[in-house]
Amino acid sequence: FTPGSKYDYSDSDNVILGLMDEAVTKGTYDAALEHFVTTPLGLSKTILPSNSALSTPYLHGYGLTAGEEPEDVSMFLNPGLAWASGGMLSTPKQLNTFMRAYASGRFSNAATRKSQLTFVPGGSGPPGPGTNSSGLGIFRYATSCGTVYGHTGNFPGYTIFAASNPKGTRSVDVIVNTQLQDKPGNKPYEALRAAEGLGVCAAMRS
């Protein structure tokens, strides 16, 4: 499609941005995350891991196969392999802290934020609640309880949705401990989207 007319999610575009980041900062992506994001926000438990080991306690993630017992895949793969395409580990509380700062524009100037919040048709992968549209590195979810900015993602054992209102005063994250795909007729995934919508409503009313 014509560039800029709509959006289709791909991990590779985020990896390319990570490489661009390293070219501009003349350092590593890890160092940039620490300097610009985790240290200023006090996110001491938010990391880009170098291996698959998890510190206890942690949310166990499971792989599901019909007719078999759920398999614990929490340490099956190193999340850091996803790198700039969602390879971070964090806690629900620190994820909320980050999303409030990110959605409210703390990391960008006015001109950059205006460009970032110019939305086109397209959803995150997998889609989040309500009507999805895509900005630059952020998604808009228009729900019956209001509009929030955020992101979704999944990885073996996990599916997540995190978002905040534009002012960064209300936020929500919803995490399930299995990987769900947005396939037609996938009832668990549709139940997750409904739960995400309820989470937005609860956050906006609190």
MOKA-V735416 format. One record per residue. N is the residue number from 1. RES is the residue in one small letter. OMEGA is omega as a letter, one per 30 degrees, with the letter a starting at -180 (NA if undefined). Layout:
N_RES_OMEGA ; N_RES_OMEGA
This chain:
1_f_a ; 2_t_l ; 3_p_l ; 4_g_a ; 5_s_l ; 6_k_a ; 7_y_l ; 8_d_a ; 9_y_l ; 10_s_l ; 11_d_a ; 12_s_a ; 13_d_l ; 14_n_l ; 15_v_l ; 16_i_l ; 17_l_l ; 18_g_l ; 19_l_l ; 20_m_l ; 21_d_a ; 22_e_l ; 23_a_a ; 24_v_a ; 25_t_a ; 26_k_l ; 27_g_a ; 28_t_l ; 29_y_l ; 30_d_a ; 31_a_l ; 32_a_l ; 33_l_a ; 34_e_a ; 35_h_a ; 36_f_a ; 37_v_a ; 38_t_l ; 39_t_l ; 40_p_a ; 41_l_a ; 42_g_a ; 43_l_a ; 44_s_a ; 45_k_l ; 46_t_a ; 47_i_l ; 48_l_a ; 49_p_l ; 50_s_l ; 51_n_a ; 52_s_a ; 53_a_l ; 54_l_l ; 55_s_l ; 56_t_f ; 57_p_l ; 58_y_l ; 59_l_l ; 60_h_l ; 61_g_a ; 62_y_l ; 63_g_a ; 64_l_l ; 65_t_a ; 66_a_l ; 67_g_a ; 68_e_l ; 69_e_l ; 70_p_l ; 71_e_l ; 72_d_a ; 73_v_a ; 74_s_a ; 75_m_a ; 76_f_l ; 77_l_l ; 78_n_l ; 79_p_a ; 80_g_l ; 81_l_l ; 82_a_l ; 83_w_a ; 84_a_l ; 85_s_l ; 86_g_a ; 87_g_a ; 88_m_l ; 89_l_a ; 90_s_l ; 91_t_l ; 92_p_a ; 93_k_a ; 94_q_l ; 95_l_l ; 96_n_l ; 97_t_l ; 98_f_a ; 99_m_l ; 100_r_l ; 101_a_a ; 102_y_a ; 103_a_a ; 104_s_l ; 105_g_a ; 106_r_a ; 107_f_a ; 108_s_l ; 109_n_a ; 110_a_a ; 111_a_l ; 112_t_a ; 113_r_l ; 114_k_l ; 115_s_a ; 116_q_a ; 117_l_l ; 118_t_a ; 119_f_l ; 120_v_l ; 121_p_l ; 122_g_a ; 123_g_l ; 124_s_a ; 125_g_f ; 126_p_l ; 127_p_l ; 128_g_a ; 129_p_l ; 130_g_l ; 131_t_a ; 132_n_l ; 133_s_a ; 134_s_l ; 135_g_l ; 136_l_a ; 137_g_l ; 138_i_a ; 139_f_l ; 140_r_l ; 141_y_l ; 142_a_a ; 143_t_l ; 144_s_a ; 145_c_l ; 146_g_a ; 147_t_l ; 148_v_l ; 149_y_l ; 150_g_a ; 151_h_l ; 152_t_l ; 153_g_l ; 154_n_a ; 155_f_l ; 156_p_a ; 157_g_a ; 158_y_l ; 159_t_a ; 160_i_l ; 161_f_l ; 162_a_a ; 163_a_l ; 164_s_l ; 165_n_a ; 166_p_l ; 167_k_a ; 168_g_a ; 169_t_l ; 170_r_a ; 171_s_a ; 172_v_l ; 173_d_a ; 174_v_a ; 175_i_l ; 176_v_a ; 177_n_l ; 178_t_a ; 179_q_a ; 180_l_l ; 181_q_a ; 182_d_l ; 183_k_l ; 184_p_l ; 185_g_l ; 186_n_a ; 187_k_l ; 188_p_l ; 189_y_l ; 190_e_l ; 191_a_l ; 192_l_l ; 193_r_l ; 194_a_l ; 195_a_l ; 196_e_l ; 197_g_l ; 198_l_l ; 199_g_l ; 200_v_a ; 201_c_l ; 202_a_l ; 203_a_a ; 204_m_a ; 205_r_a ; 206_s_NA
